[in-house]
Amino acid sequence: MMAGGNVNLPPGFYFSPTDEELVLHFLYSKVSLPSPCHHPNIIPDLLHVSLPDPWELNGKALSSGNQHYYFFTKENKENKVTENGYWNEIGMTEAIVTAVGKKVGTKKYLVFHLNPNGEAPHGSETGWVMQEYHHHQSGSKWVLCKVYERKSNNFDQSQRGENYYSDEDDSGTELSWEDQVFLSLDDDDLEEIISLPLPN
C-alpha cells in the first residue's frame, strides 16, 4: 500500500490500460462521482502546489511494470512547476475515440524541462513526457496524467510529432544479446549452425 491508501501492484503485474480505458474507466468515474469512495482509488491524487520531479514519482504515483506513472491532479492552465523544472505543453492534442467512433476525451502532451528556477521558457528539455488525459465533459476539474521517460531518440528532432513523444516504442522488451547475435547472422551462418550435431 502507498500513502493515502492507494494500491501498489504486486510483482509480476503491471497496469497497462488503453487511452480509451483510462478515460472511460478511471477519469470518467473521477469527474462524475462526487464521493471518492465510489471510484477506484488505484490511481492516487497529487494535489500539491508543485508536483514532484518526474524521477521522484515512484511511491507517490501508481507505478506500473513498464515504467509508467499514473496520477490524478487538478487541471491547471499554467505550466506545471516542480522543484527542479517545469512541464511544458507542446501544442499537440489528440482525440480519444471509442471503437464505434464516439469522442470521449482528449490527450495533451507535455515535456519536462530542467530549470531550478522553475520558470518557462528557460530550461533544457529532458526525455520525460507527460500525457494528460481530459474528459470530454466541459468544466471537469480533474485530469489523469501518465508520465514516462523516453529511452531513445530515434526521430529527427526537426520532425517531431505524436510518434516522437509516444511511449509505444519504449513499451516493448529489449532484445537479449543472444537475439541480437541471431538477427545479425546471414543465411550461410544459419545453415552452418543448423548442420551442427545436437549434443547428447
N, C-alpha and C positions, 0 to 999 in steps of 0.2 A: 504494500500500500504506500502511496505517496502522501505527502502532507495534504490535508484537506479532504482525506478520504477517497482520493482518486486512485484508480487501479493501475498498477504496472503489470504488463502481460508477463506470463511465466516464460522461462527459457523454451525456445523451440517454436514460439508463436510470435507472429508479428501482424500488426494492424495495416492492412493494405487495401482500403476501400477505393472505389472509383470516384471520380468527381461527382457523379450523379448521386452515389450513395452518401457521400459526405454532406451534400446539400439536403437531400430528402430525409435521411435517417438521423442526422445529427443536428445540422444547423436549423432545419425546419422545426424540430422539437424545441430547440433552444429559444427561437424567436416567437413561437406560437403558444407555448405553455407557460403560464405565469409563475408556477411554483417549480423551484429547482428539483424537488423530489419526484416530479413527473417526467423528467427527461433523463436519459442515460448520463452519468457523470464520469464515464471512462475518459472523456477529454476534459482537462481542467480549465478553469478560468484564470487568466493572468490579467489582473486589474490594476497593476502598479502604474504610477505616473510615468515611469520609464520602464521599458521592457528589459529583460536580461539580454546580455550579449548572446548571439546565436550559439556560441560554443558553451554557454552556461545553461542551456535549456534542459540538459539531461537531469532528471529528478524533479523538474518543475513542470515540464510538458509531458504529454504521452509520447513515449519513445517506442518506435517500432523497430523490428529486427533489421529493416532495410535503411536504418539511419535517417529516418524522418521523424520530425517532432510536430505534434499537433496540439493546438490550444485554442480556446476562445478568448477574444478580447473585445472591448468596446470599439465601435467604429470611430476612427479618428481621421479627419480630413487632412491633418497636418502630417509631416514626416514623423515616423515613429523613432524616438530618440532612445538610445541606450547610454550606458556609461562611457563606452569607447567608440561610439559612432551613431549611425542612423540608417533607417530603412528608407530607400528612395523608390518611389513608384516610377516605372519606366515607360508608362503610357500604353501598355498592351492590355486589352480587355478581351476575354474570351467568353462567349456564351456557353452555358452548360445546358445541354438539351437532352431530353429523355429519348428512349428508343422510338417513341411514337411522335417525336418532333416537338414536344412541348418544352418551352424555355422555363427552367426552374431556378436559374441563378446565373451569376457571372463570376469569373475568376480574374483577379488582377495580379500582376507580377511586380515584386519589389526586390531590389538588390541591396545588400548591406554594404555600406561604405565605412571604412575606418576613419575616425576623426575624434580625438579625445575631447574636443570642444563640443561635439555632438551637433554641429550646425551644418546644414546644407548651404551651398552646393559644394563646399570644400571637403575633400576626402578622397581616399583611394578605394576603388571598387574591389570587393572580395568575391570569392566563389560562393558565398552564402546567398541563397534565393528563398524568398517567401512567396507562396501562392496564397492569396487572400480570397476567401470564398464569401460571396454576398448572396443572400436570398433575394428572390425577385420581389418580395413584398416591400413596398416603399415604407420608410420610417423605421426599419429594423435597426436597432442599436448594436446588434452583435455581428461579428464576423468570425469565421473559422479560419485559422491560419495553419498552413503546412510549411515547415522550414526544413531545408536540406542544404548540404554543401555539394556543389558541383566538383567532381573529382578530376574532370578533364575539360580542356578547351579544344574540342575537335572542330569548332566552327570558326570561320574567319570573323574577326572582331567587327569588321565593317558590314557584315551581312547577318546581323543578329535578328532573330525572330523567335517565335514560340519554341522552336526546336532547340535553340541555343540555351534557353532558360528552363527547358523541360527537364524533368527528372527521369524520363524514360530510359535514357542511355546509361544512367547510373544505377538503375534498379536491378540489373542482371548480375550474375556472379562473374567474377573474373576467371579467365582461363588458367588452369594449373600449368606448371612448366611442362608436364608431360603432354598435355593437349597442345600447347604451343609448338613443341617439337614435332608432334604428329602432323599438325597442319602445315609445317614447313617442309615436310618430306615431298619429294617428287615421285612420279609413278615408278621409276626404276628402284628407288629406295624401298618403296612399299612392297614391290614384288620380291625383293631380296629378303625382307623381313618375313613375309608370308611363307616363303620357301624354307625358312629355318625349321629344323625339327623341334617339336614341342618337348619340354622337359618331362622326364618320367615322374 
